[in-house]
């Protein structure tokens, strides 16, 4: 169960929590609005975690969305989720973590941008290499990096709560939150939050590798999500305590900016350095989980058959390196905000489809069942519809990119029949 929890926490605590506040502050600036965003996003993630725990305990197979959608709805639905995972769902978060790594290393080491990008590419390649041997290597890497990640985030929360910066804080507590939560900007800001919570379902993707998944999978998903809700909400409050809104708006490196106001340039450089280090754990977790989904899909589709090749320890090495290659391309060519929005849009779409499948299964006697079912599923689906509609209205280009990538999967599927 420890490794399953590590995968979930490492997937969740990563790029979004350290970077997305700056984009939210472009339209949402009241403290209560921000806290509602993060608490609300966490509650929705918990609703999704309940549904995925039920699905994972029911099917007990590696592959996550691909398995659930294929068996409940149609093989094409599963195929498209795996295609989206290969091109966006798992590769884009690796790229976003790498881009954030570049941003947070910039204040620490004065290097040319192309050299920093090269370092990020080398790190992706090295992590991929470490995951190419045995499951034991992957587990040790993931458990150690996740413990360090939680410890570091807790340290920032405690320190940021005890000390006060000299600059005016970004904490606005007027009644303006009542207007903010009804705006399109609030709904679009939720995409950034839901992206930050992405990973609450990750242990379900490796259910076949978890001991006693009926018992341990639900525990891992639910405990990890609850822990992350507490850490995320507390950390956003800390960031808002120490820097003016204008300094953080539209910036990825909001954590560096906030702690720069608290501890000055030297202290902020150390914070920035350790954030960059923990982003390596985020890349690692997605490079572990993503190839398992691609492997499950490639085993059932002839034209993807080469990706089903495993080494003698059961590691899908070809799928692993393909994910790494796509991530590297996105790292070198993509805009952080654009990648985040279209990746978040597609991830929310397929998460909603997968959560809906749990409405059509009947858990075995004694197996995990979603509490108060179907209320958590209905809440998740209504929330997803709200976010997707407003994102499509406010960010049409990014939404179309996401939809276009999904449609390309349909074309490739039909072309290879």
WOWO-V368122 format. One record per run of one state. SS is the DSSP state (H for helix, E for strand, - for the rest). FROM is the first residue (numbers start at 1). TO is the last residue. Records with the same first field share a line. If there is no record, write none. Layout:
# WOWO-V368122
SS = FROM-TO ; FROM-TO
This chain:
# WOWO-V368122
- = 1-1 ; 13-14 ; 20-20 ; 25-30 ; 60-64 ; 73-74 ; 90-90 ; 107-112 ; 131-134 ; 163-176 ; 181-183 ; 198-201 ; 210-212 ; 243-244 ; 249-253 ; 299-301 ; 309-316 ; 334-335 ; 361-374 ; 395-395 ; 416-417
H = 2-12 ; 15-19 ; 21-24 ; 31-59 ; 65-72 ; 75-89 ; 91-106 ; 113-130 ; 135-162 ; 177-180 ; 184-197 ; 202-209 ; 213-242 ; 245-248 ; 254-298 ; 302-308 ; 317-333 ; 336-360 ; 375-394 ; 396-415
